[in-house]
Amino acid sequence: MAQDSGDFPDPNGINGLGRTGSARARGGAAGRVPGRTDVGRGRYRGAVRLTPLTLLTLLAVAGCTATPAPVPTPAPVTSAASSPSAAAALDYGAFAAGRSQPVKDTVYPKHGNPGLDVLHYGLDLDWSPATRKLTGTATVQVRGAVALSSIQLDFSSAYAIQGVTVDGYPAEADDSADKLTIHKGLDADAYATLVVKYAGTPKPTPMPSHRSDAEPLGLTMTADGSLWTMQEPFGAFTWYPANDQPSDKALYDIDVTVPAGWTAIAGGTPRPRTGDTFHFTSEHPVASYLTTLAVGKYQQETAKGPHGIPLTYWYRPGKDDAAMKIVRKSPQYLSWLEQHFGAYPFATGGVLLVPSASGMETQQMITMGTKFEAGDLLHEYSHHWFGDTVGPTTWSDVWLNEGWAMYAQLLWQAEQEHITDAQLTTWLRATDAKLRKSVGPPGKPPADSFAEGNVYICPAAMLHTIHRQIGDQAFFSLAKDWAQQHRDGTADRAMFIAFVNQHTGRDFTKLITTWLDSPTTPAA
């Protein structure tokens, strides 16, 4: 998510400090620090303005035709299992890439079910702007991570449940307190296909944060009947039954039907539309907070990224014209990121513009509000290496997402604005000190302070310290291998420490632990 646009003044400044010429000095952060305008939840990381004259202040911020261009993609996985015979014949091996080892989230334990592994979501949605009604059929392939006496998913109680089956047989279910409980057991390592039919008016949920750009999470309606969503750390449950926690990644097929003249956009790779139904497939597993959905009067623009990566931009003419000037530079941002962190990890990419104050690194289709800077968008693209292809196992390690993305943004901006390594170091340490004092250390984020500045700047300062100690070649090799070797998975602090130690041949355990847990900025 983009960093919050909240203010992080630097009491010392960075003018006249440090050497120039290194990749570190050349690659600085652009714009604000990520986060919804504060430092945030994956939505656009507010840009940190690090020009030699303005590096004293962290400025705040924080996915033409209406028809998607066909993009070659793997055929979608057939998910329907509406009858017992179809369920019995289903090959669950087709969903192997969606297998996870879920764990209980330590920060938001009321969300998610660590006993259930969702392999695949097949969502067939229909939105009526006139009646404000979302009608859906969710076909969900699951595995018992442990033996379960019932199957529970996060799902908004704003919807009326119109029917539930398990492996094609009708099942009793209760939907209350934003939990869908299906009264059917599931053995450990056994598979089942759930079909849930529902209808209702979407209702977002509060964001647990003090960020200045904090908005309700989940599917949001506008006055004209349009829809959009950002949902970190949770909120997918506001539009489909979900295991709404980061450790359970799954495959997705999303079909959305809208009235003539309207457009539906979701994450993943777009497939050719059929009539007024829009289709999207995710062939790489996705955490629920990284899914996106929008419906509106959009126009489409296509482009090519590095080595021909198909890019799609969705915008509202007359409302998003200024933002599109930045969006159209996406190939440049991706080229810079590939040079530093390796190949873009997905088949397609793009940007969706929505009426939000923030931004979010939703997988393969970034969701951005209408006011942001170049560094904010680069920040969200960088999350595809750090947060999307490898994400946090629990929200206690959101610093793994935001620290890397913030540091990429800072390096890019430093390169653009000729910030020296010493200037960047001075600014990072001064800002780190203020954030630890006001919010606390990044390794122990409070549940009511999600994605605030400490989980952006403080781990970025830690990465900068490691970078300075091991040098450019070793650092960027480490960064590339971290994303590549943990691709399509999740990670935590212990895994990161072990990886850094093994990759560098040095023991960074104390350094990393101190930077994550100390109430004050570690000694230089």
C-alpha positions as CSV (number, residue, x, y, z in Angstrom):
1,M,0.0,0.0,0.0
2,A,1.1,3.5,-0.6
3,Q,2.6,5.3,2.3
4,D,0.5,7.7,4.2
5,S,0.8,11.3,3.2
6,G,1.2,12.1,6.8
7,D,4.1,14.5,7.7
8,F,7.4,13.1,8.7
9,P,9.7,16.2,9.1
10,D,13.4,15.7,9.2
11,P,14.8,17.9,11.9
12,N,18.4,17.7,10.6
13,G,18.0,17.9,6.9
14,I,20.1,16.0,4.4
15,N,21.9,18.8,2.5
16,G,25.6,18.4,1.7
17,L,25.9,14.9,3.2
18,G,27.6,11.8,1.8
19,R,29.1,10.4,-1.3
20,T,27.5,10.2,-4.8
21,G,27.8,7.7,-7.6
22,S,26.8,4.5,-5.9
23,A,23.7,2.6,-7.0
24,R,22.3,3.5,-3.5
25,A,22.8,7.2,-4.1
26,R,21.5,7.0,-7.6
27,G,18.3,5.0,-6.8
28,G,16.2,7.1,-4.5
29,A,12.6,7.0,-3.4
30,A,10.1,9.0,-5.3
31,G,7.2,10.9,-3.9
32,R,5.7,10.2,-0.6
33,V,6.2,7.3,1.6
34,P,3.7,4.5,0.9
35,G,0.6,3.9,2.6
36,R,-2.8,5.3,2.3
37,T,-1.6,8.8,2.9
38,D,0.3,7.9,5.9
39,V,2.5,5.0,5.6
40,G,0.3,2.4,4.6
41,R,-1.3,-0.6,3.8
42,G,-0.1,-1.2,0.4
43,R,-2.2,1.4,-1.1
44,Y,-0.2,4.1,-2.5
45,R,2.8,4.8,-0.4
46,G,2.8,8.4,0.1
47,A,5.8,9.8,-1.7
48,V,8.7,10.9,0.3
49,R,10.0,14.1,-1.3
50,L,13.7,13.8,-1.0
51,T,15.0,16.6,-3.1
52,P,18.0,18.3,-1.7
53,L,15.8,21.3,-0.7
54,T,12.8,19.4,0.5
55,L,14.2,16.2,2.0
56,L,13.4,17.8,5.3
57,T,9.8,16.8,4.9
58,L,8.0,13.6,4.1
59,L,5.1,14.6,1.9
60,A,2.1,12.5,2.2
61,V,-0.1,10.4,0.0
62,A,0.2,7.0,1.0
63,G,-4.9,-0.8,-10.5
64,C,-9.2,4.4,-25.6
65,T,-12.0,1.8,-25.5
66,A,-14.4,0.5,-22.9
67,T,-13.6,-3.1,-23.9
68,P,-10.6,-4.9,-22.7
69,A,-8.1,-6.0,-25.3
70,P,-7.8,-9.7,-25.5
71,V,-4.6,-11.0,-23.9
72,P,-3.3,-14.5,-24.4
73,T,-3.6,-16.4,-21.1
74,P,-3.8,-19.9,-19.9
75,A,-7.3,-21.3,-20.1
76,P,-9.3,-20.7,-16.8
77,V,-9.7,-23.6,-14.5
78,T,-13.2,-25.0,-14.5
79,S,-14.5,-24.6,-11.0
80,A,-18.1,-25.6,-11.2
81,A,-19.1,-28.5,-9.1
82,S,-22.8,-27.9,-8.7
83,S,-23.7,-31.6,-8.6
84,P,-22.4,-34.6,-6.6
85,S,-21.2,-36.3,-9.8
86,A,-19.3,-33.2,-10.9
87,A,-17.7,-32.8,-7.5
88,A,-16.6,-36.4,-7.4
89,A,-15.0,-36.1,-10.8
90,L,-13.1,-32.9,-10.0
91,D,-9.3,-33.0,-10.2
92,Y,-8.0,-31.0,-7.3
93,G,-4.5,-31.3,-8.7
94,A,-5.5,-28.5,-11.1
95,F,-5.4,-26.2,-8.0
96,A,-2.1,-27.3,-6.6
97,A,-0.5,-23.9,-7.1
98,G,-3.1,-22.5,-4.6
99,R,-2.1,-24.8,-1.8
100,S,-0.9,-23.0,1.4
101,Q,-0.1,-23.7,5.0
102,P,-2.3,-21.1,6.8
103,V,-1.5,-19.9,10.2
104,K,-3.5,-17.8,12.7
105,D,-2.8,-14.1,12.2
106,T,-1.2,-12.6,15.3
107,V,-2.4,-9.1,14.8
108,Y,-6.0,-9.6,13.6
109,P,-6.9,-13.1,14.9
110,K,-10.6,-12.7,14.3
111,H,-10.0,-12.7,10.6
112,G,-9.2,-15.8,8.7
113,N,-9.4,-19.5,9.5
114,P,-6.0,-21.2,10.0
115,G,-7.6,-24.6,9.8
116,L,-8.7,-24.1,6.2
117,D,-6.7,-23.9,3.0
118,V,-8.6,-22.3,0.1
119,L,-7.1,-23.5,-3.2
120,H,-9.3,-21.6,-5.7
121,Y,-12.1,-19.1,-5.8
122,G,-14.4,-19.1,-8.8
123,L,-16.5,-15.9,-8.5
124,D,-19.5,-15.3,-10.8
125,L,-20.7,-11.8,-9.9
126,D,-23.5,-9.5,-11.3
127,W,-23.7,-5.9,-10.3
128,S,-26.8,-3.7,-10.7
129,P,-26.0,0.0,-10.3
130,A,-29.7,0.9,-10.4
131,T,-30.7,-1.3,-7.4
132,R,-27.3,-1.3,-5.7
133,K,-27.4,-5.1,-5.6
134,L,-24.5,-7.5,-5.9
135,T,-25.5,-11.1,-6.8
136,G,-22.9,-13.7,-6.6
137,T,-22.0,-17.4,-6.8
138,A,-18.8,-18.3,-5.2
139,T,-17.4,-21.8,-6.1
140,V,-14.6,-22.4,-3.7
141,Q,-12.2,-25.4,-3.6
142,V,-10.8,-26.0,-0.2
143,R,-8.5,-28.4,1.7
144,G,-8.7,-29.2,5.4
145,A,-5.4,-27.9,6.9
146,V,-6.5,-29.7,10.1
147,A,-9.6,-31.8,10.8
148,L,-12.6,-29.5,11.0
149,S,-16.1,-30.1,12.5
150,S,-17.4,-27.2,10.4
151,I,-16.1,-25.0,7.6
152,Q,-15.9,-21.3,8.4
153,L,-15.1,-18.4,6.1
154,D,-15.1,-14.6,6.5
155,F,-18.2,-13.1,4.8
156,S,-20.2,-10.0,5.3
157,S,-23.5,-10.4,7.0
158,A,-24.9,-7.6,4.7
159,Y,-25.7,-10.4,2.2
160,A,-28.5,-12.9,2.2
161,I,-27.4,-16.4,1.6
162,Q,-29.5,-18.0,-1.1
163,G,-28.0,-21.5,-1.0
164,V,-25.0,-23.5,0.0
165,T,-23.7,-26.9,-1.3
166,V,-20.7,-29.0,-0.3
167,D,-19.6,-31.3,-3.1
168,G,-22.9,-30.8,-4.8
169,Y,-25.1,-31.7,-1.7
170,P,-27.2,-29.0,0.1
171,A,-25.6,-27.9,3.3
172,E,-26.9,-26.0,6.3
173,A,-25.1,-22.7,7.0
174,D,-25.2,-19.7,9.3
175,D,-24.1,-16.2,8.4
176,S,-23.7,-13.9,11.3
177,A,-21.1,-11.4,12.7
178,D,-19.4,-11.5,9.3
179,K,-18.7,-15.2,9.5
180,L,-20.2,-17.9,7.2
181,T,-20.3,-21.2,9.0
182,I,-21.1,-24.3,6.9
183,H,-22.2,-27.2,9.1
184,K,-20.2,-29.9,7.4
185,G,-17.0,-31.5,8.6
186,L,-13.8,-31.8,6.7
187,D,-10.9,-34.2,7.4
188,A,-7.3,-33.1,7.5
189,D,-5.9,-33.1,3.9
190,A,-9.4,-33.8,2.5
191,Y,-10.8,-31.7,-0.3
192,A,-14.2,-30.2,-0.9
193,T,-16.0,-27.8,-3.2
194,L,-18.2,-25.2,-1.7
195,V,-20.8,-23.3,-3.7
196,V,-22.3,-20.2,-2.0
197,K,-25.1,-18.2,-3.7
198,Y,-25.7,-14.8,-2.2
199,A,-27.1,-11.3,-2.9
200,G,-27.2,-7.9,-1.2
201,T,-25.8,-4.4,-1.0
202,P,-22.1,-4.2,-0.2
203,K,-21.0,-2.7,3.1
204,P,-17.4,-1.7,3.8
205,T,-15.7,-2.2,7.2
206,P,-13.6,0.3,9.2
207,M,-9.9,0.4,8.7
208,P,-7.8,-0.1,11.9
209,S,-5.5,2.8,11.4
210,H,-4.8,6.4,12.3
211,R,-3.5,7.2,8.8
212,S,-4.6,10.5,7.4
213,D,-5.8,8.7,4.3
214,A,-7.7,6.0,6.1
215,E,-10.9,5.0,4.5
216,P,-13.4,2.2,5.1
217,L,-12.1,-1.1,3.8
218,G,-13.7,-3.4,1.2
219,L,-16.2,-3.0,-1.6
220,T,-17.3,0.7,-1.8
221,M,-20.2,2.2,-3.7
222,T,-20.2,5.7,-5.2
223,A,-23.2,8.0,-5.8
224,D,-23.6,6.9,-9.4
225,G,-23.5,3.2,-8.6
226,S,-19.9,2.6,-9.4
227,L,-17.8,0.2,-7.2
228,W,-14.2,0.0,-6.1
229,T,-12.3,-1.7,-3.3
230,M,-9.1,-1.6,-1.3
231,Q,-8.8,-4.1,1.5
232,E,-5.6,-4.3,3.4
233,P,-5.3,-5.8,6.0
234,F,-8.8,-7.3,5.4
235,G,-12.0,-6.5,3.5
236,A,-12.3,-9.1,0.7
237,F,-15.1,-10.6,2.8
238,T,-17.2,-7.6,1.9
239,W,-17.8,-9.0,-1.6
240,Y,-17.1,-12.7,-1.5
241,P,-16.7,-15.6,1.1
242,A,-13.0,-15.5,1.8
243,N,-10.3,-16.8,4.1
244,D,-9.4,-13.2,4.7
245,Q,-5.8,-13.4,6.1
246,P,-2.4,-13.2,4.3
247,S,-1.1,-16.7,4.8
248,D,-3.7,-18.4,2.6
249,K,-3.0,-17.6,-1.0
250,A,-5.3,-19.1,-3.7
251,L,-6.0,-19.1,-7.4
252,Y,-8.8,-17.0,-8.8
253,D,-11.3,-16.9,-11.7
254,I,-13.5,-13.9,-11.6
255,D,-16.4,-13.2,-14.0
256,V,-18.4,-10.0,-13.6
257,T,-21.6,-9.0,-15.4
258,V,-22.6,-5.4,-15.6
259,P,-25.2,-3.3,-17.6
260,A,-24.4,-2.3,-21.2
261,G,-22.1,0.7,-21.2
262,W,-20.5,-0.2,-17.9
263,T,-17.1,-1.9,-17.4
264,A,-15.9,-4.4,-14.8
265,I,-12.2,-4.7,-13.8
266,A,-10.6,-7.2,-11.5
267,G,-7.1,-8.4,-10.7
268,G,-5.2,-11.1,-12.6
269,T,-4.9,-11.5,-16.4
270,P,-7.9,-10.3,-18.5
271,R,-9.6,-12.6,-20.9
272,P,-11.9,-11.7,-23.8
273,R,-15.2,-10.5,-22.6
274,T,-18.5,-12.2,-23.6
275,G,-21.3,-9.7,-24.0
276,D,-21.4,-7.6,-20.9
277,T,-19.5,-10.2,-18.8
278,F,-15.8,-9.5,-18.1
279,H,-13.4,-12.3,-17.2
280,F,-10.1,-12.4,-15.3
281,T,-7.8,-15.3,-14.3
282,S,-5.0,-15.4,-11.7
283,E,-2.6,-18.2,-12.6
284,H,-0.4,-17.3,-9.6
285,P,-1.8,-17.6,-6.1
286,V,-3.1,-14.3,-4.6
287,A,-3.7,-13.3,-1.0
288,S,-7.2,-12.1,-0.4
289,Y,-6.1,-8.5,0.4
290,L,-4.5,-8.3,-3.0
291,T,-7.7,-8.9,-5.0
292,T,-9.5,-5.9,-6.6
293,L,-12.8,-5.2,-8.2
294,A,-14.2,-2.0,-9.8
295,V,-17.3,-1.3,-11.9
296,G,-17.8,2.1,-13.6
297,K,-17.8,4.1,-16.9
298,Y,-14.2,3.3,-17.7
299,Q,-12.1,3.6,-20.8
300,Q,-9.1,1.3,-21.5
301,E,-5.6,2.0,-22.7
302,T,-3.0,-0.6,-23.4
303,A,0.8,-0.5,-23.5
304,K,3.8,-2.7,-23.5
305,G,6.2,-3.0,-20.6
306,P,9.8,-4.4,-20.6
307,H,10.2,-7.3,-23.1
308,G,6.6,-6.9,-24.2
309,I,4.7,-7.3,-20.8
310,P,1.0,-6.4,-21.6
311,L,-0.1,-3.5,-19.5
312,T,-3.7,-2.2,-19.2
313,Y,-4.8,1.1,-17.8
314,W,-8.3,1.8,-16.8
315,Y,-9.4,5.5,-16.3
316,R,-12.4,7.8,-16.3
317,P,-12.1,10.5,-19.0
318,G,-12.2,14.0,-17.6
319,K,-11.5,12.8,-14.0
320,D,-8.2,10.9,-14.3
321,D,-6.4,12.9,-17.0
322,A,-3.7,14.2,-14.7
323,A,-3.1,10.8,-13.1
324,M,-2.8,9.2,-16.5
325,K,0.3,11.3,-17.3
326,I,2.1,9.4,-14.5
327,V,0.4,6.0,-15.3
328,R,1.7,6.1,-18.9
329,K,5.3,6.1,-17.6
330,S,4.7,2.6,-16.2
331,P,7.1,0.9,-18.6
332,Q,9.9,3.2,-17.3
333,Y,9.1,2.3,-13.7
334,L,9.1,-1.4,-14.5
335,S,12.3,-1.2,-16.4
336,W,14.0,0.4,-13.4
337,L,12.6,-2.2,-11.0
338,E,13.7,-5.1,-13.3
339,Q,17.2,-3.7,-13.5
340,H,17.5,-3.7,-9.7
341,F,15.3,-6.6,-8.6
342,G,15.0,-9.0,-11.5
343,A,12.2,-9.9,-13.9
344,Y,8.7,-8.8,-13.2
345,P,7.1,-11.9,-11.6
346,F,3.7,-11.9,-13.5
347,A,2.4,-12.2,-17.0
348,T,0.5,-8.9,-17.2
349,G,0.2,-5.7,-15.2
350,G,-1.7,-2.5,-15.2
351,V,-3.3,0.3,-13.2
352,L,-6.9,1.0,-12.2
353,L,-7.8,4.5,-11.1
354,V,-10.6,4.9,-8.5
355,P,-12.0,7.7,-6.3
356,S,-9.8,7.0,-3.3
357,A,-7.3,8.9,-1.2
358,S,-4.8,6.1,-1.3
359,G,-3.3,3.3,-3.5
360,M,-2.8,-0.4,-3.3
361,E,-0.6,-3.0,-4.9
362,T,-3.4,-5.3,-6.0
363,Q,-1.8,-8.1,-7.9
364,Q,-1.4,-7.6,-11.6
365,M,-3.8,-4.6,-11.5
366,I,-2.7,-1.8,-9.2
367,T,-5.5,0.2,-7.7
368,M,-4.7,3.9,-7.3
369,G,-6.6,7.0,-6.2
370,T,-6.5,10.1,-8.3
371,K,-3.8,12.2,-6.6
372,F,-0.3,10.6,-6.5
373,E,3.2,11.2,-7.7
374,A,5.5,9.0,-9.8
375,G,7.2,7.6,-6.7
376,D,3.9,6.4,-5.3
377,L,3.2,4.3,-8.4
378,L,6.7,2.9,-8.5
379,H,6.2,1.9,-4.9
380,E,3.1,0.0,-5.8
381,Y,4.8,-1.7,-8.7
382,S,7.7,-2.7,-6.5
383,H,5.3,-4.5,-4.3
384,H,4.9,-7.1,-7.0
385,W,8.3,-8.3,-6.0
386,F,7.9,-7.5,-2.3
387,G,4.4,-8.2,-1.0
388,D,2.7,-9.9,-4.0
389,T,4.9,-12.7,-5.2
390,V,6.2,-13.1,-1.6
391,G,4.0,-11.7,1.1
392,P,3.9,-11.7,4.9
393,T,2.7,-14.8,6.7
394,T,1.0,-12.6,9.3
395,W,0.5,-8.9,9.6
396,S,3.2,-8.7,12.3
397,D,5.6,-8.8,9.4
398,V,4.0,-6.2,7.2
399,W,7.4,-4.4,7.4
400,L,8.6,-7.1,4.9
401,N,6.3,-5.6,2.3
402,E,6.5,-1.9,3.1
403,G,10.2,-1.8,4.1
404,W,11.3,-3.2,0.7
405,A,8.8,-1.1,-1.3
406,M,9.7,2.0,0.6
407,Y,13.4,1.4,0.1
408,A,12.9,0.8,-3.7
409,Q,11.0,4.1,-3.8
410,L,13.7,5.9,-1.9
411,L,16.5,4.6,-4.1
412,W,14.6,5.5,-7.3
413,Q,14.0,9.0,-6.0
414,A,17.6,9.5,-4.9
415,E,18.7,8.6,-8.4
416,Q,16.2,10.9,-10.0
417,E,17.0,13.9,-7.7
418,H,20.7,13.3,-7.2
419,I,20.4,12.6,-3.4
420,T,23.7,11.4,-2.0
421,D,24.1,8.2,0.1
422,A,25.0,10.3,3.1
423,Q,22.0,12.6,2.7
424,L,19.7,9.6,2.5
425,T,21.3,8.0,5.5
426,T,20.8,11.2,7.6
427,W,17.2,11.6,6.5
428,L,16.4,8.0,7.2
429,R,17.9,8.0,10.7
430,A,16.2,11.3,11.7
431,T,12.8,10.1,10.4
432,D,13.2,6.7,12.0
433,A,13.8,8.3,15.4
434,K,10.6,10.3,15.2
435,L,8.5,7.3,14.1
436,R,9.8,5.0,16.8
437,K,8.9,7.6,19.4
438,S,5.4,8.3,18.0
439,V,4.3,4.8,16.8
440,G,6.8,2.3,18.1
441,P,9.2,-0.2,16.5
442,P,8.2,-1.8,13.1
443,G,8.4,-5.4,14.3
444,K,5.5,-5.0,16.7
445,P,2.8,-3.0,15.0
446,P,-0.3,-2.2,17.2
447,A,-3.5,-3.6,15.8
448,D,-5.2,-0.2,15.8
449,S,-2.3,1.4,13.9
450,F,-2.1,-0.6,10.7
451,A,0.4,0.5,8.0
452,E,1.6,3.6,9.7
453,G,5.0,5.3,9.0
454,N,7.1,3.0,11.2
455,V,6.6,-0.1,9.0
456,Y,7.7,1.9,6.0
457,I,10.7,4.0,7.0
458,C,12.2,2.0,9.8
459,P,12.7,-1.2,7.9
460,A,13.8,0.8,4.9
461,A,16.5,2.3,7.1
462,M,17.4,-1.3,8.2
463,L,17.8,-2.4,4.6
464,H,19.9,0.7,3.8
465,T,22.2,-0.2,6.7
466,I,22.6,-3.8,5.3
467,H,23.1,-2.3,1.8
468,R,25.9,-0.1,3.0
469,Q,27.6,-2.9,4.8
470,I,27.6,-5.5,1.9
471,G,27.7,-3.2,-1.1
472,D,25.6,-2.8,-4.3
473,Q,26.4,-6.1,-6.0
474,A,25.7,-8.3,-2.9
475,F,22.6,-6.3,-1.9
476,F,20.8,-6.4,-5.2
477,S,21.7,-10.1,-5.6
478,L,20.1,-10.7,-2.2
479,A,17.0,-8.7,-3.2
480,K,16.5,-10.6,-6.5
481,D,17.0,-14.0,-4.9
482,W,14.6,-13.1,-2.0
483,A,11.8,-12.5,-4.4
484,Q,12.6,-15.3,-6.8
485,Q,13.3,-18.0,-4.2
486,H,10.1,-17.3,-2.2
487,R,8.0,-16.7,-5.3
488,D,4.2,-17.4,-4.9
489,G,4.7,-17.9,-1.1
490,T,4.8,-16.1,2.2
491,A,7.6,-15.4,4.6
492,D,8.2,-14.2,8.2
493,R,11.0,-12.6,10.2
494,A,12.8,-15.8,11.0
495,M,12.8,-16.8,7.3
496,F,14.2,-13.4,6.3
497,I,17.0,-13.5,8.9
498,A,18.0,-17.0,7.9
499,F,18.0,-16.0,4.2
500,V,20.1,-12.9,4.7
501,N,22.6,-14.8,6.9
502,Q,22.9,-17.6,4.4
503,H,23.1,-15.3,1.3
504,T,25.7,-13.0,2.7
505,G,27.7,-15.5,4.7
506,R,27.5,-13.1,7.7
507,D,25.4,-13.1,10.8
508,F,22.9,-10.2,10.6
509,T,20.6,-11.6,13.3
510,K,21.4,-9.0,15.9
511,L,21.2,-6.1,13.4
512,I,17.9,-7.1,12.0
513,T,16.3,-7.9,15.4
514,T,17.5,-4.6,16.8
515,W,16.1,-2.6,13.9
516,L,12.8,-4.3,14.2
517,D,12.3,-4.3,17.9
518,S,14.3,-1.4,19.4
519,P,12.2,1.6,20.8
520,T,15.0,3.9,19.6
521,T,17.0,4.1,16.4
522,P,19.9,1.6,16.5
523,A,23.4,3.0,16.7
524,A,25.1,3.7,13.4
